[in-house]
Amino acid sequence: MHYDLIIRNGICILPWGEVKTDVGVVAGRIASIDVASTAEAHEVIDAQGLHVLPGLIDAHVHLRDPGNPAVESIPTGTKAAALGGIATVFDMPNTNPAVTDAEMLRWKQEYASRESYTDFAFYVGATRENTKDLGEFETFDGVCGIKVFAGSSTGNLMIEDDEGIEAVLRHGHRRVSFHSEDEYRLRARKTQFGQTGMPCCNHSIWRDPECAFLGTRRITALSVKTGRPVHILHTSTEEEFKFLENYRHLVTTEVLANHLTQIAPECYDQLGNFAVMNPPIREQRHFEAAWRALQNGMVDVVSSDHAPHSLEAKAKPWPECPSGMTGVQTLVPLMLDHVNAGRLSLTRLVDVMAAGPARVYGMMAKGRLSVGYDADFTLVDMKAERRITNDWIATPAGWSPFDGKEVKGWPMATIVRGKIVMREDEILGEPLGKLVRFLP
């Protein structure tokens, strides 16, 4: 058999474990995971010394498009993703204008199909005005699901009350993803803890653990009431993880690399406003709880919540400075470093950054190395020692909260449907991304 691409001599992370084998690709799909030594191909990659992972997925990014290309866009953000070893991204709807209607969905479909360097999906933002249309929006190509801001948003993207959230859960059938902070508690505490002139370390005091836990309890109760599965984004507190142990039949969870890597209050001392995000970086006990949840199987997805802002915006006094950090390009190096530190296995990393997103969102033919699946691969060198630097960051905002951090483990190639998008820190070719397919 003649292949379009063969990846030889790599250690492949297959669904049943690590196997040194050769993988063959035909027409953008995996055709064999046991290629004969005599087989030929149009292109051969020698992956000796590398691990071959399924194409990794960042299921939580804000590419700001439409919005401000001086901060981020689909072309620049997906370049950053590919440089960081990410083969597929899911983009959030709080753009300008927001992705909440059919017109914006169609624009996003066409634009992303033309400009994305990785495969691509997008969330539709739930509003009070579009609730009855959510089931229809789920049928659009490339729509991974519905996003609800139950706290920490503006305009019509905010749905903070039980009645409004329940209405969303009663329309459509896909898993609904939530920013779970209780808006009522946020408003009540702002006067005391969130005023201009206070130090930015107050961010985690104002948006305290109870703020997140209360939101998650309310959302879970509505999930139980309606029978609709929900996904809690950026789960960040010990209380949430313990509570959700009893609701795994309905509620899945995401954890961010930030909450697995940074700890308050030290992060605010080191980074100031550049450590400000929602929900906030928390104290040691929550950091330890996030790792326990990841290690015991409670976590379904690990993402970046890539949310770039300009240096000028982040320099504003807290709390006027916007919340959010860059992250799509550093997600894989950070998590590989954690693997090398013994905090999780490479197989578990693949579970939460490939198989997990595919399972939670109902992706078709992605998330594992298996015959018939899309030929998406992330090739990593687990022995490579590198330093993350701002000048490596492709996002126009131009900064990373992990600038100067030494890591062990580095993405060496990103392959999307059999095409090499990134190799050895270089983007190859033109945009080739396609909209991800999901189960009906």
ZINOR-V641067 format. One record per helix or strand of 2 or more residues. SS is the DSSP state (~ for helix, > for strand). FROM is the first residue (numbers start at 1). LEN is the number of residues. If there is no record, write none. Layout:
SS/FROM/LEN  SS/FROM/LEN
//
This chain:
>/2/13  >/17/10  >/29/4  >/40/7  >/51/4  >/56/7  ~/74/10  >/86/6  ~/102/14  >/119/7  ~/131/7  >/143/7  ~/155/3  ~/162/8  >/176/4  ~/183/11  ~/200/7  ~/209/18  >/230/3  ~/238/10  >/251/6  ~/258/3  ~/266/10  ~/284/12  >/301/3  >/306/2  ~/311/4  ~/331/10  ~/346/16  >/377/11  ~/390/3  >/406/11  >/419/5  >/426/2
//
